[in-house]
Amino acid sequence: MWEALWKLSGFDFVVVEGFKETFYGAKIIVANELEEADKLFDPLVIAFSGKIANSGLKEYKGIPVVKTENIKEIVNIIEKRAFTPPAGLNCGKCNFSNCKSLSIAILKNEATIDECLLMKQLETRLFVNGIEVKLNPFVSLVFKNVIMGLVNSLKGVENPSEVEVKIKLI
C-alpha cells in the first residue's frame, strides 16, 4: 500500500473511497438513488455522482450532480472546492468546536486550514534502524493521519502533544 501512496505523492489530489464518518475533507457522493444520497449527505459534500446523475438531474440540494463519465467536470469541481482537511483530533484549539466545523467553514470560505494549529505543529519523522528516512509531504501527512487517527480512537487519550511509536521486528 505504501508503495502505491508514494507513487501518488506528486499529485495535487488523491481520491479515496470510504471514510464516510471520519473524513473531514470535501466529499463526492456516488449514489444509485436519491434516498442513498440523502443518507450519505453532510455539509462537506461538493458533488453528487453515480446512477442518480443518469436521471438528468443537474443539481440536488444546491450541489452539482455530475455523470461519472464526465471526468473533466468532476476534476474541475475538485480543483475549485477541495482543501487539505484538518488533523481530525477535535482539539478545539482552532476556535471551532471540532474539525468538521472547521472543515465546513473552510468549504464556505469562512476559514482556512491555517487555523488548524495541530496541522502547523505536527511533525512526522520516520527512523528505520536508527536512520532517518526522509518523507515527502504527502507520505508525511499519510503517516500522521493514520497514526493520529488510531491514537485518537484510544480510550483515555486526550489532546496528545507528542506520539512516539516503536516497532521491533523479530
C-alpha positions as CSV (number, residue, x, y, z in Angstrom):
1,M,0.0,0.0,0.0
2,W,2.7,2.5,0.9
3,E,4.4,1.9,-2.4
4,A,1.2,3.0,-4.2
5,L,0.9,6.1,-2.0
6,W,4.5,7.0,-2.6
7,K,3.8,6.9,-6.4
8,L,0.9,9.3,-5.8
9,S,2.9,11.8,-3.8
10,G,3.5,14.1,-6.8
11,F,-0.2,14.6,-7.4
12,D,-2.2,17.6,-6.1
13,F,-5.3,15.5,-5.3
14,V,-6.0,11.9,-4.4
15,V,-9.5,10.4,-4.4
16,V,-10.1,7.8,-1.7
17,E,-13.3,5.7,-1.3
18,G,-14.8,5.2,2.1
19,F,-14.3,7.1,5.4
20,K,-17.9,8.4,5.4
21,E,-17.9,9.3,9.1
22,T,-14.3,10.1,9.8
23,F,-13.1,12.2,6.9
24,Y,-13.2,15.9,7.3
25,G,-12.4,16.9,3.7
26,A,-14.5,17.6,0.6
27,K,-16.7,14.7,-0.4
28,I,-18.3,13.5,-3.6
29,I,-21.3,11.2,-3.0
30,V,-21.7,8.4,-5.5
31,A,-25.2,7.1,-5.2
32,N,-27.7,4.9,-7.0
33,E,-30.8,6.7,-5.7
34,L,-31.7,9.9,-4.1
35,E,-32.5,8.1,-0.8
36,E,-29.0,6.9,-0.7
37,A,-27.6,10.4,-1.4
38,D,-29.8,11.7,1.4
39,K,-28.5,9.1,3.8
40,L,-24.8,9.9,3.0
41,F,-25.3,13.7,2.7
42,D,-23.4,16.1,5.0
43,P,-22.2,19.7,4.7
44,L,-18.9,18.6,3.3
45,V,-20.4,17.3,0.0
46,I,-19.2,19.2,-3.0
47,A,-20.9,17.0,-5.7
48,F,-23.1,14.0,-6.4
49,S,-22.5,11.4,-9.0
50,G,-23.3,7.8,-9.8
51,K,-26.6,6.4,-11.2
52,I,-28.5,9.4,-9.8
53,A,-26.8,11.5,-12.5
54,N,-28.3,9.4,-15.2
55,S,-31.8,10.8,-14.3
56,G,-31.0,14.1,-15.9
57,L,-30.7,15.8,-12.5
58,K,-28.2,18.7,-12.7
59,E,-28.3,19.8,-9.1
60,Y,-29.5,18.4,-5.8
61,K,-29.7,20.3,-2.6
62,G,-27.9,23.2,-4.3
63,I,-24.9,20.9,-5.2
64,P,-23.9,19.8,-8.7
65,V,-24.9,16.3,-9.9
66,V,-22.3,15.1,-12.4
67,K,-22.2,11.9,-14.6
68,T,-19.4,9.6,-13.5
69,E,-18.0,9.6,-17.1
70,N,-17.7,13.4,-17.1
71,I,-14.2,13.4,-15.6
72,K,-13.4,16.9,-16.6
73,E,-16.3,18.4,-14.7
74,I,-15.6,16.3,-11.6
75,V,-11.9,17.3,-11.7
76,N,-13.0,21.0,-12.1
77,I,-15.2,20.7,-9.0
78,I,-12.4,19.1,-7.0
79,E,-9.9,21.7,-8.1
80,K,-12.2,24.5,-7.1
81,R,-13.6,23.1,-3.9
82,A,-11.3,20.5,-2.3
83,F,-9.0,21.5,0.5
84,T,-6.5,20.0,2.9
85,P,-8.6,18.6,5.8
86,P,-7.7,19.3,9.4
87,A,-5.9,16.9,11.6
88,G,-9.0,15.2,12.9
89,L,-8.3,15.4,16.6
90,N,-11.2,17.7,17.5
91,C,-9.0,19.5,20.0
92,G,-10.8,22.9,19.7
93,K,-7.5,24.9,19.5
94,C,-8.7,26.5,16.3
95,N,-11.7,28.3,17.8
96,F,-14.1,25.8,16.2
97,S,-15.9,23.1,18.3
98,N,-14.4,20.3,16.2
99,C,-12.6,19.5,13.0
100,K,-15.8,19.0,11.0
101,S,-16.9,22.6,11.9
102,L,-13.6,24.0,10.8
103,S,-13.9,22.0,7.5
104,I,-17.4,23.3,6.9
105,A,-16.1,26.9,7.4
106,I,-13.2,26.2,5.1
107,L,-15.6,24.9,2.4
108,K,-17.7,28.1,2.8
109,N,-14.5,30.2,2.5
110,E,-15.0,31.4,6.1
111,A,-11.8,29.9,7.4
112,T,-8.5,28.4,6.2
113,I,-6.6,25.3,7.0
114,D,-4.0,27.6,8.7
115,E,-6.5,27.9,11.6
116,C,-5.8,24.2,12.5
117,L,-2.9,24.7,14.9
118,L,-2.2,21.0,15.0
119,M,-1.6,20.9,11.3
120,K,1.1,23.6,11.8
121,Q,2.6,21.9,14.8
122,L,2.7,18.2,14.0
123,E,5.9,16.9,12.5
124,T,6.2,13.4,11.2
125,R,9.6,11.7,11.2
126,L,10.4,8.1,10.3
127,F,13.5,6.2,11.6
128,V,14.4,2.8,10.3
129,N,17.2,1.0,12.2
130,G,18.1,4.4,13.7
131,I,18.5,6.1,10.4
132,E,16.0,8.8,9.4
133,V,14.1,8.2,6.2
134,K,13.0,11.5,4.7
135,L,9.3,11.7,3.9
136,N,7.8,13.9,1.3
137,P,4.8,16.0,2.4
138,F,2.2,13.6,1.1
139,V,3.7,10.5,2.8
140,S,4.3,12.5,6.0
141,L,0.7,13.6,6.0
142,V,-0.5,10.0,5.5
143,F,1.7,8.7,8.3
144,K,0.5,11.5,10.6
145,N,-3.2,11.0,9.8
146,V,-3.1,7.2,10.1
147,I,-1.2,7.3,13.5
148,M,-3.2,10.2,14.9
149,G,-6.4,8.5,13.8
150,L,-5.5,5.4,15.7
151,V,-4.3,7.3,18.7
152,N,-7.4,9.5,18.8
153,S,-9.6,6.4,18.9
154,L,-8.0,5.1,22.0
155,K,-9.9,5.5,25.3
156,G,-8.1,7.7,27.8
157,V,-6.0,9.6,25.2
158,E,-6.9,13.3,25.1
159,N,-5.1,16.1,23.3
160,P,-1.8,14.3,22.7
161,S,1.1,16.7,22.2
162,E,3.6,14.1,21.1
163,V,3.2,10.5,19.9
164,E,6.1,8.0,19.6
165,V,5.7,4.6,18.0
166,K,8.4,2.0,18.1
167,I,8.1,-1.3,16.3
168,K,10.7,-4.0,16.8
169,L,10.6,-6.7,14.1
170,I,11.7,-10.1,15.4
